Amino acid sequence: MTKKILVLPGDGIGKEIVAEAVKVINVLKADFGLDAEVVEGVIGGAAYDAEGHPYPEVTQQQARAADAILLGAVGGYEYDDLPRDLRPERGLLGIRADLELFSNLRPAILNAELADASSLKPEVVADLDIMIVRELTGGIYFGEPRGIRNLENGERQGYNTLVYKESEIDRIAHSAFQIAMKRDKRLCSVDKANVLEVMELWHEVVERVGKEYPEVELSHMYVDNAAMQLVKDPKQFDVMVTGNMFGDILSDAAAMLTGSIGMLPSASLDANGKGMYEPIHGSAPDIAGQGLANPLATIMSVGMMLRYSLDQSELAGKVDAAVEAVLKAGLRTQDIYVDGTSKVSTAEMGDAVVKALLAA
């Protein structure tokens, strides 16, 4: 049965990196039997420009009908003065909420060839393989009430609400435990239960769910300590599960352990395995259109799409192997370049992955 893939390039470097990922999808269709239909839509600033809203009705219909979604990035300086509900980032939050993509998988895997690109000593990060499971549709990014108000003394006050329902914690905990069962069966739940009541509930629910997975070794860690431990001894972690804001911060920190934020893909899944796949980095408007962006995280996001939503694990392995091959060949975009390697453009890196894929 033909699968529908919705491609949303978005803004900034999104258009460049997604174009290289689509090259890979097209080769998989033409040469490896992938039965998929690819359609393109708009989101973020591009959607505001075209439709007057960062997540317009036309994109909503496309997203709901798709089996999987590939997204580039959203945002740009030119949209900073828009009302908050019309800024590009609201499109990203909107599609996550609309499709109930509550489970965000962010792997931090260090390719051996990039050990020198990490900011930490090679012996600290060698063989790093962490999966961060971030709750994506609740927490402080979605909590109400929120806003900016005037106090009686005339001073303005900004406020947001960190809130989680028990059912939201329950489902992300199950997702994390199920992933841990397929890995090294170790799960660290990250919270701030010592000062936040919502995190106290988080801790309790994760403990309860853990009793259903007796093979998984469950530990708990406060987020400030977890941030320190990620830098001090990252290989102590296998799977980490945490809330929306903490996961946003910790996964970006984990990204730099691997050498570049341009090397990390992600998957955001609903309860049935439908997902949206994207690199974890932003739109990088300062380098957009210059051919400097690293497309590998987006291409590896295609690999995750094949594995989690399209039931094509063999093809996912081929994509991952092709990425590994170009790194072994010494090809580097600007963000991961070191002396002794060959600097290539965004398009050249995409072409190299396609060539390696066809040669496999």
SULBELCOR-V996450 format. One record per residue. N is the residue number from 0. RES is the residue in one letter. OMEGA is omega in radians with two decimals (none if undefined). NEAR is the number of other ideal C-beta (glycine too) atoms within 8 Angstrom. D_CENTER is the distance of its C-alpha to the mean C-alpha in whole Angstrom. Layout:
n/res/omega/near/d_center
N/RES/OMEGA/NEAR/D_CENTER
N/RES/OMEGA/NEAR/D_CENTER
//
This chain:
n/res/omega/near/d_center
0/M/-3.10/3/27
1/T/3.10/6/25
2/K/3.12/11/22
3/K/3.10/11/20
4/I/3.06/15/17
5/L/3.14/14/17
6/V/-3.14/12/15
7/L/-3.10/14/14
8/P/3.12/11/15
9/G/-2.96/17/15
10/D/3.04/16/16
11/G/-3.13/14/17
12/I/3.13/14/16
13/G/-3.11/15/14
14/K/-3.10/12/17
15/E/-3.07/14/18
16/I/3.11/17/14
17/V/3.11/16/14
18/A/3.13/11/18
19/E/3.09/16/18
20/A/3.11/15/15
21/V/3.03/11/18
22/K/-3.13/12/20
23/V/3.12/16/19
24/I/-3.13/14/19
25/N/3.09/9/22
26/V/3.09/12/24
27/L/3.10/14/22
28/K/-3.02/11/24
29/A/-2.98/6/27
30/D/-3.06/6/28
31/F/3.01/9/26
32/G/3.10/3/27
33/L/-3.12/11/23
34/D/-3.06/7/25
35/A/3.05/12/22
36/E/-3.11/7/23
37/V/3.06/10/21
38/V/-3.10/10/21
39/E/3.10/7/20
40/G/-3.11/12/19
41/V/3.08/11/19
42/I/3.09/16/16
43/G/-3.13/18/16
44/G/3.12/14/19
45/A/3.11/11/20
46/A/3.08/17/21
47/Y/3.13/15/23
48/D/-3.05/6/25
49/A/-2.97/7/26
50/E/3.12/11/26
51/G/-3.14/4/26
52/H/-3.09/10/23
53/P/3.06/17/19
54/Y/-3.00/12/19
55/P/-3.10/12/22
56/E/-3.10/7/24
57/V/3.10/9/24
58/T/3.09/16/20
59/Q/-3.14/11/20
60/Q/3.11/8/23
61/Q/-3.08/11/21
62/A/-3.13/13/17
63/R/-3.11/8/20
64/A/-3.06/7/21
65/A/3.00/12/19
66/D/3.13/8/18
67/A/-3.09/15/14
68/I/3.04/13/12
69/L/-3.08/19/11
70/L/3.12/16/10
71/G/3.13/18/10
72/A/3.12/17/11
73/V/3.05/17/13
74/G/3.12/14/16
75/G/-3.10/11/19
76/Y/-3.06/5/22
77/E/-3.12/5/24
78/Y/-3.03/11/23
79/D/-3.09/6/23
80/D/3.09/3/26
81/L/2.98/8/25
82/P/-3.01/5/26
83/R/-3.08/6/23
84/D/3.10/5/22
85/L/3.14/9/22
86/R/-3.05/12/20
87/P/-3.09/18/17
88/E/3.11/10/14
89/R/3.06/12/16
90/G/3.12/16/16
91/L/3.09/13/12
92/L/-3.11/10/13
93/G/-3.12/10/16
94/I/3.09/17/14
95/R/-3.12/12/12
96/A/-3.10/9/15
97/D/-3.09/10/17
98/L/-3.13/11/16
99/E/3.13/8/15
100/L/-2.94/15/12
101/F/-3.03/15/12
102/S/-3.09/13/10
103/N/-3.12/14/7
104/L/-3.13/14/6
105/R/3.12/14/5
106/P/3.01/11/8
107/A/-3.08/16/10
108/I/-3.12/8/13
109/L/2.99/15/16
110/N/-3.08/10/18
111/A/-3.09/7/21
112/E/-3.08/8/22
113/L/-3.10/14/20
114/A/-3.12/11/21
115/D/-3.14/7/23
116/A/3.11/8/21
117/S/3.11/13/19
118/S/3.11/4/21
119/L/3.13/9/22
120/K/-3.12/5/25
121/P/-3.11/9/24
122/E/3.11/5/26
123/V/-3.04/9/24
124/V/-3.12/14/20
125/A/3.12/9/22
126/D/3.12/6/21
127/L/3.12/12/18
128/D/-3.12/9/15
129/I/2.98/13/13
130/M/3.07/13/11
131/I/3.11/16/10
132/V/-3.05/17/10
133/R/3.02/14/9
134/E/-2.86/18/12
135/L/-3.03/12/10
136/T/3.10/11/13
137/G/3.09/13/16
138/G/-2.97/12/17
139/I/-3.14/11/18
140/Y/-3.11/7/16
141/F/-3.02/10/18
142/G/3.06/11/21
143/E/0.06/6/24
144/P/3.10/5/27
145/R/3.09/7/25
146/G/3.06/6/27
147/I/-3.08/6/29
148/R/3.10/7/33
149/N/3.08/6/36
150/L/-3.09/8/38
151/E/3.14/3/42
152/N/3.11/4/42
153/G/3.11/5/41
154/E/3.09/6/38
155/R/-3.13/7/34
156/Q/3.03/8/32
157/G/-3.10/6/28
158/Y/3.04/9/27
159/N/-3.05/7/23
160/T/3.05/9/23
161/L/-3.06/11/21
162/V/3.04/10/22
163/Y/2.98/13/21
164/K/-3.14/7/23
165/E/-3.13/8/24
166/S/3.13/6/23
167/E/3.11/12/19
168/I/-3.12/14/19
169/D/-3.05/10/21
170/R/3.10/11/19
171/I/3.08/13/16
172/A/3.09/14/18
173/H/3.12/10/19
174/S/-3.11/13/16
175/A/3.13/13/15
176/F/3.14/14/19
177/Q/3.08/8/19
178/I/3.11/12/16
179/A/3.12/15/18
180/M/-3.13/10/21
181/K/-3.12/5/20
182/R/-3.06/10/19
183/D/3.06/6/21
184/K/3.02/10/22
185/R/-3.11/12/21
186/L/3.06/16/19
187/C/3.09/14/19
188/S/-3.07/16/19
189/V/-3.12/14/18
190/D/3.02/16/20
191/K/-3.01/10/23
192/A/-3.12/11/25
193/N/-3.11/5/28
194/V/-3.07/5/28
195/L/-3.13/10/26
196/E/3.14/5/28
197/V/3.10/9/24
198/M/3.01/12/23
199/E/3.07/9/26
200/L/3.09/11/26
201/W/-3.12/14/22
202/H/-3.10/12/24
203/E/-3.10/8/27
204/V/3.11/12/25
205/V/3.09/15/22
206/E/-3.13/9/26
207/R/3.13/7/27
208/V/-3.12/12/25
209/G/3.12/12/25
210/K/3.09/7/28
211/E/-3.12/7/27
212/Y/-3.04/11/26
213/P/-3.14/5/29
214/E/-3.11/5/27
215/V/3.07/12/24
216/E/-3.08/6/25
217/L/3.02/11/24
218/S/3.12/8/24
219/H/-3.14/10/23
220/M/3.05/11/22
221/Y/-2.97/10/22
222/V/3.14/13/19
223/D/3.07/7/21
224/N/3.13/8/23
225/A/3.10/15/19
226/A/3.11/11/18
227/M/-3.10/8/22
228/Q/3.09/12/21
229/L/3.13/12/18
230/V/-3.08/9/20
231/K/-3.03/6/23
232/D/-3.00/6/23
233/P/-3.07/16/19
234/K/3.04/8/20
235/Q/-3.07/5/22
236/F/2.98/11/18
237/D/3.03/12/17
238/V/3.05/16/15
239/M/3.08/14/14
240/V/-3.09/16/14
241/T/-3.11/15/14
242/G/-2.97/15/14
243/N/-3.07/14/12
244/M/3.13/10/13
245/F/3.14/14/14
246/G/3.09/17/10
247/D/-3.08/9/9
248/I/-3.07/10/12
249/L/-3.12/16/12
250/S/3.06/15/9
251/D/3.06/10/10
252/A/3.12/11/13
253/A/-3.13/15/12
254/A/-3.08/14/10
255/M/3.03/11/14
256/L/-3.07/16/16
257/T/3.09/16/14
258/G/-3.13/13/16
259/S/3.05/12/14
260/I/3.11/11/10
261/G/-3.10/13/11
262/M/-3.02/14/11
263/L/3.04/17/7
264/P/3.02/14/5
265/S/3.06/15/3
266/A/3.05/14/5
267/S/-2.94/13/7
268/L/2.96/15/11
269/D/-3.07/11/14
270/A/-3.07/6/17
271/N/3.10/4/18
272/G/3.02/7/15
273/K/-3.04/11/15
274/G/2.99/15/11
275/M/-3.00/13/9
276/Y/-3.06/16/7
277/E/2.96/13/5
278/P/-3.07/13/5
279/I/-3.11/12/4
280/H/-3.13/10/8
281/G/-3.01/7/10
282/S/3.06/16/13
283/A/-3.08/11/16
284/P/-3.14/11/19
285/D/3.12/4/21
286/I/-3.10/9/20
287/A/3.08/14/20
288/G/-3.08/5/22
289/Q/-3.14/6/23
290/G/-3.10/8/22
291/L/-3.02/9/20
292/A/3.11/14/17
293/N/-3.12/14/15
294/P/-2.99/15/14
295/L/3.11/12/13
296/A/3.12/16/9
297/T/3.09/16/10
298/I/3.09/15/12
299/M/3.02/14/11
300/S/3.02/16/8
301/V/3.08/14/12
302/G/3.10/14/13
303/M/3.09/15/10
304/M/3.11/15/12
305/L/-3.05/15/15
306/R/-2.97/9/15
307/Y/-3.05/11/14
308/S/-3.04/14/15
309/L/3.09/12/18
310/D/-3.12/4/19
311/Q/-3.07/9/20
312/S/3.14/8/19
313/E/3.11/6/22
314/L/3.09/11/20
315/A/3.11/12/17
316/G/3.12/9/19
317/K/3.10/11/21
318/V/3.13/17/17
319/D/3.14/10/16
320/A/3.12/10/20
321/A/3.08/14/20
322/V/3.11/14/18
323/E/-3.11/10/20
324/A/-3.12/11/23
325/V/3.08/12/22
326/L/3.09/12/21
327/K/3.12/7/24
328/A/3.07/9/26
329/G/3.13/9/25
330/L/-3.08/11/24
331/R/2.89/12/21
332/T/-3.00/16/20
333/Q/-3.01/8/21
334/D/-3.12/9/18
335/I/-3.11/13/19
336/Y/2.97/8/23
337/V/3.12/8/25
338/D/3.13/3/29
339/G/3.08/4/30
340/T/-3.09/9/27
341/S/-3.13/7/27
342/K/-3.14/7/25
343/V/3.12/9/24
344/S/3.09/8/23
345/T/-3.10/15/20
346/A/3.13/10/22
347/E/3.10/9/24
348/M/3.08/16/21
349/G/3.12/15/20
350/D/-3.14/9/23
351/A/3.11/12/23
352/V/3.10/18/21
353/V/3.14/12/23
354/K/3.12/8/26
355/A/3.12/14/25
356/L/-3.13/13/23
357/L/-3.10/8/27
358/A/-3.06/6/29
359/A/none/8/27
//
